Amino acid sequence: MNSLLRKRLNLLCILLLPVGMFASPLPSSVRPAIPAEVQQLICVDYRALKNSDTAQQLKQQVLPENLKQFETALKGIGVLVDRDVDTLTFISYRQPKQGVQIVGAAQGVFSLKTVLAKLKAKKIKPVKYHDSDIYPMSDGMEMTFLDETTLLFGSGPALRGAVDARDGYVQTLDSNPEIANMIQDVESGTVWSILDQKGTQNMMLSALGDASGLADYDTIKKHILGSRYAMNFTNGVNFDLDVITSDSYTAGMLSSFFKMGMIYKKANASPVEKAALEGISVNSDSSKLQMHFKADDKQFQSLIHTPLFAAVSR
């Protein structure tokens, strides 16, 4: 087979991939800008989102509440999220004395020259921070380029904390193996997330609901280490959640508590919600609690708005 024909076949295969085959690996330019005290990562393949009605509904549920603020700020510098962005990453990290900070990273088809020209036309000038040019955006946010096609944006303190990580002034994600080691197993998802120990403990408490009162949750929560989930949109929707614990006993207990919580939720659920909850399976595998949900688009859209899904997807 000659090289030209091979290239054309490869291109055809890419064009024919279904939406669910898209994946959203953590961009290599973004990873160094993630501080070690990361609370949560959410990474989204925006190409898949804009091609799926279910994914568009999911967008409002899973992504940060200030997503519209982020999108508006990007639009103000000439970047349209639905048109120009391929991958959107949200980074929540804990900053001493300032609490949880959130920054976003947009990677796509926009270019450094185009955005800088837009900023220059608006007479927007940067300020220097380390070796980076920091530009003001709307709603009090700021932005800088990580490379030619990756923007980092957020509030001033949040953005500077991420730049500090990128420039070596504070420790980064790679010095936090509890979080870093969880990424590989989920980054093939269209939408995926990693949550730290404290965040996972709170998530599980919310997901268990009334069952946490009957179960001895306070005793076992210290053995919960973190969690991760991935969503794909091939032949409906697949949602997989892993809660990482320190031992098989904790994973087994959490599995039992979670099943108990689902019984409580089904007792008070609407018929549509009950049908959606029937599609959830829960078990434990070694030191992991595993939850899997598979459904068609209609069933999943009914589950999106339930407190259970809100708890495990935030």
Secondary structure as GFF3:
##gff-version 3
##sequence-region A 1 314
A	DSSP	alpha_helix	3	15	.	.	.	ID=ss1
A	DSSP	three_ten_helix	19	21	.	.	.	ID=ss2
A	DSSP	three_ten_helix	31	33	.	.	.	ID=ss3
A	DSSP	beta_strand	38	45	.	.	.	ID=ss4
A	DSSP	alpha_helix	46	49	.	.	.	ID=ss5
A	DSSP	alpha_helix	53	62	.	.	.	ID=ss6
A	DSSP	alpha_helix	67	76	.	.	.	ID=ss7
A	DSSP	alpha_helix	81	84	.	.	.	ID=ss8
A	DSSP	beta_strand	85	95	.	.	.	ID=ss9
A	DSSP	beta_strand	99	108	.	.	.	ID=ss10
A	DSSP	alpha_helix	112	121	.	.	.	ID=ss11
A	DSSP	beta_strand	127	129	.	.	.	ID=ss12
A	DSSP	beta_strand	132	136	.	.	.	ID=ss13
A	DSSP	three_ten_helix	138	140	.	.	.	ID=ss14
A	DSSP	beta_strand	141	147	.	.	.	ID=ss15
A	DSSP	beta_strand	150	155	.	.	.	ID=ss16
A	DSSP	alpha_helix	156	166	.	.	.	ID=ss17
A	DSSP	three_ten_helix	173	175	.	.	.	ID=ss18
A	DSSP	alpha_helix	177	183	.	.	.	ID=ss19
A	DSSP	beta_strand	191	195	.	.	.	ID=ss20
A	DSSP	alpha_helix	197	208	.	.	.	ID=ss21
A	DSSP	alpha_helix	211	214	.	.	.	ID=ss22
A	DSSP	alpha_helix	217	220	.	.	.	ID=ss23
A	DSSP	three_ten_helix	221	223	.	.	.	ID=ss24
A	DSSP	beta_strand	224	232	.	.	.	ID=ss25
A	DSSP	beta_strand	237	245	.	.	.	ID=ss26
A	DSSP	alpha_helix	248	267	.	.	.	ID=ss27
A	DSSP	alpha_helix	271	277	.	.	.	ID=ss28
A	DSSP	beta_strand	280	285	.	.	.	ID=ss29
A	DSSP	beta_strand	288	295	.	.	.	ID=ss30
A	DSSP	alpha_helix	297	304	.	.	.	ID=ss31
A	DSSP	alpha_helix	307	313	.	.	.	ID=ss32
###
